[in-house]
């Protein structure tokens, strides 16, 4: 099983003069992306090398693992470095393992030659076994994408935000824009990758942009997309209502709707029923995370399947058909918007 999603590996170093430099990549990384990756690697921070992190930009997932050289004889002029990976797919655990192998190989040898050997082995065969002593052998087959999807706890998320989690569910179900603020990168990454579990039927983590700055090139890429989960550690993003329909404040465990989007978040009996069922599941200690995710997925499937029964056979759902059902305006609006994003509406 090859790993053709693997695109590039790169090294960024911080030298003894505290300069952060792009030093090497294979096969290559274009200049604009280089600038972004140098900002994201956090080697310029005074508090140390920083945690493993990842992000999404211009269709690339980037994974960044930093290392301290500890005055290594092999890298005498380097105090720390980042071993980074570019890939097409979302799988943080897979690429943390792989970037760990790349980084340790560089630390042990002082040359990127050994990294190329591992890179080509993984790209062509999906594994590399002759790894540094401190690393485990790597095999793509050990990293099922389904495990990456459910690596974080939906129950923890719902416990944190309570019944208002239904607002996030509604935003993602209707393919709206969600901005998430957290004070730490670790918290931000966890929350952002958890949110798509609310709409697991789509199996789409490419909507996640988990660590962004209010910087022109990053926002320009983000705003090309109609729906996303965008993460920020800059609290001033709350004032940028042009960037979101729904704002999630992690430190305060609060959720707010942008003024221009309030009509999209009128709660209906359908929402309340799902919210109450979700809370019941989360409060049931006998239910695993997987069981809660499955329960919500079943409810979502039922909701979407019921849309197809509202229109005459062979027809798509229209506002006239919904109006004839004498539903409340909020329910009519929600069902038509849901039918639209699911391709079931007559437009």
N, C-alpha and C positions, 0 to 999 in steps of 0.2 A: 504494500500500500504506500504509494508515493505521497509526497506532501507538496503538490504544485501551488498551494496557497501561499507558501513561503516565498517572499519577494526579495528581501535583502537583509543583510546584517551590517551593523555599523558600530564604530567606536568613537566616543567623545571623551576627551581627557581634560583633567584639571592638573596643571603642572605646579611645580614648586613655587612659581611666581604668582599663583592663584589665577592664572589665565585659563579659560575654558576654550578648548580648540576641537574642531572637527578633524580627526586624524586619518580615518580610513572607512571605506565601505566596500561591500561586494554584493552584487555586481555594480551597484551605483545608486545614488540618491540625488534627485535634482535639487538645485540651489534653494528654491523657495521652501521645500519641505525640510531641508537641512536647518534653515533658520528656526523653524518651528520646533524641531526636535532638540535643538540646543537650548531653547527656552524651557522646554518641558522636562529636561533631564535632571534639573535641580542641583547640578554640581556646583553652581555658583552660590548656593545657600550656605550660610555659616554653620548651621546646626548639624552638619554631617552629610553623608552621602544620600540620605533620604530613602523612602520605601520604594519597593517595586510599584510601578504604575503603568497605565496604558491609556490610550486615547484613539480617536477616530478623526481622520481629516482627508478630504479629497478622495474618498473611496479606499483609503489605506487604514488598517489598524496598526498602531505602533505600540510596542511593548518595551519598557525601559527598566533595566536592572542595573543598579549602581554597585560599585565595588570600591573598597578602600585598599590601597596597595600595601599599607603597613610597612612602608620603607622597603619594598621588595627589591632584591638585587637585580631582578630582571627588568624592573621599570624604575630606575633610580630617580628619574626626573619627573615622575608622575605621583601625585598624592591620592588621586581617585579617578575612576573612569566609569563610563556607562557603556554596557554592552546592550545594544538595542536591536530589535527585530522589526521589520516591516512585513505584514502579511495581509492577505485578502479576507481572512476569516476571524471571527470573534471566538477566542478561546484563551482566556487569561492564564489558566493553570498550565495549559500545554506550552505556551510561549514563555512562562516564567521558568519552567524546567529547561527549555532549550536555551534561553538567554543566560541561564545559570551555567550551562555547559560551555557556551561560547566565552563567557567572562572568565571562568576558571581556567580554561585552556590558555587564554591570553595572559592571565596572571602567572601561570606556571611557566610559560615559554617566553613571554616578552615579545612575541611576534604573532601577527594575525594569520600566519600560514595554516596553523592547526585549526583555526576557526573555519577556513574555507573547506577543509577536509570534512568536518562535521556538517557544514551547511550542505554540501553536495550530496553527502550520504543521506541526509534527511529529505532533501528535495527529490532525489531519484528513487530512494528505497523506503523512505518513511521511518528510518531508524538510524541510530548511531550507538555503537557499543563500546568502542575503545575510548572511553571518556576519562577525564581526570579522576583520581582516586576518591575525591570528596563528593563526586556526582554519581547519580544513578544512571544507568543506560536509558536512552530515550527511544520510545516507539510511538508513532502516531496512533496505533491501534489502542493504546492505553487511554486515549483522550476522546471519548465519545462526546460529540457536541451536545447531546441531550443532558449530559452531566454538567456541562458548562452553563446551560440554561437554568438549571435548578440548584446551582451551587450556593445561592444565598436564600435566606429564609423569608418566605412570604408572610408567615405567621408573625415574625418579628416586625415586619413593616406595618402590618395591620394593627398590631398592638401599639405601635408608636403613634400612628395617626388616627386610630379608632375608626368610628363610623364615617369620618370624612374621607377615608380611603376611596369611597365610592366616587368622589370627585375626580380622583386620578384615573380610576377605572373608566369613567365616562369620557374623560379627555382622550385616553388612549384608544378606547373603543371607537370614538368618532374621529380618530386620526388628527388630533389637535396638537398644539405645541406646548410642551411642558418644560419649564425651567426649574432646576433644582439648585438650591444654595446649601452648602455645608461649609463649616469652618476648617475642616481637614480633608485632605485628599483621600485618605482611607475611607472615611465615612461617605464621601461623595461617590466614590467608585462603587461601594456596596449598595447604596440606595439606587443609583442610576441603573445598575445591572439587574436589580430586583424588579423594577417597575414593569418591564415587559411580561413578567409572569402573570400580570393581571389580564393580559390578552394572549395567553400562550397559544391559542388556536392559530395565530399568525406566524409563530416561530420566527420573529423578526427582531434580532438584536442590532441590526444595522441602523435602527432609528436612534441608537444611543450614542451621544457625544459627551463622554463622561468627565472631561476636564478641559474646559474652555476658558479663555480670557476674553475680555471685552476689547478685542483687537480686530482691526478691520478685515484682514485676510481670513481669520477664523470665522467671524460672523458672516462674511460674504458666502463662504462655503455652507454654513449652517442654514442661511435663509433661502438657499436654493431648494430646500426640502419642505414639503407641506406639513410633515409631521415629524416630531423628534422629542427625545428626552435629552436636554442639554444641561450639563453640570458646571457649576461655577463655585469658586471659593471667594469670589469678590461679592460682598453683600450689596454693593450698589446696583447689581443686576436687577434687584427688585424694582427699581425705578425705571427700568427699560421695558415698559409694558408692550413695546413694539416687538419684543422678542418672544413673547409667550401669551398663551391663553390661560394657563394655569401656573401658579408659582408655588413651589414646595419649599418651605423653610425648615430644614432638618433640625437645627439647634432648638428652635422654638416649637417643633412638632406642629406646625401650622400650615394651612393651605389657603390660598386666596385666588380669586378669579379676576382676570384683567377686565377693566370696565367694558371694553369693546366686545367681550365674549360672554357676558352674563346670560344672554338668551340661550346659549348652548348648554348652560349648566342648570337650567330649571329642573329640579328633581321631580320625578314622577313616582307613582306606586311601584312601577317596575324597578326603579332604582332602589327604593326603600326595601322592597322584598329581598333583592340581592344583597343589599348592605346588611340587613338583619341576619340573613343566612350566613354571610361571611363572618360576622361577629360571633355567631353561635359556634361555627366551626373552629374559630381561633381560640375560643374560650374552652373548647373541649380538649383536655389534655391527652385524651386517648387517640386523637387524630394526628397523624404525622403531617409534616409539611406537604408531602406528596399527595396525601388525601385531600388536604384543603385546596391545593392547586387543581386537582381533578374535579372537585366539587364545583369550583368556580368555572372551570372550563365547560362542564356539563351545563351549567346555568346559562353560560354565554351561547353555547351551541343551540340550546332550546330557544333562546331569544331570537337568534338569527334564523333558525328553521321556521319559527312561527311567522316570520315576515313573509315567507313564501306562501303561507296559507291565507294571507289577507287579500291577495289579488286573485282574480279568476285564473284558472289554469292556462298557462302559456303567455300570460301577461306580466308585465313588471308593475311594481307598486307605484301608484301615483298619489298626489295630494288629494285628488278628487275621491279616490277609493278610500283613503284614510278618513276624509271628511265625512263620508257617508256612514262610517262606523260610529260617529258621534263620540269621539274620544275627547279628552281634555286637550286644550291647545298645546300644553307642554308635552303630553304623550304623543300627539300627532307629530309635533316638530321633531321629537327625539327619534321616533320610528322612521320617519322619512330620511333624516340625516344618517341614521344607521344603514338604512337600505341603500342610500347613495354611496357610502364608503364601501359597502359590500357588493356593489355592482348589481343591486336588485331593484333599483328605482328607475322609473320612466322619467327621463330628463328632457 
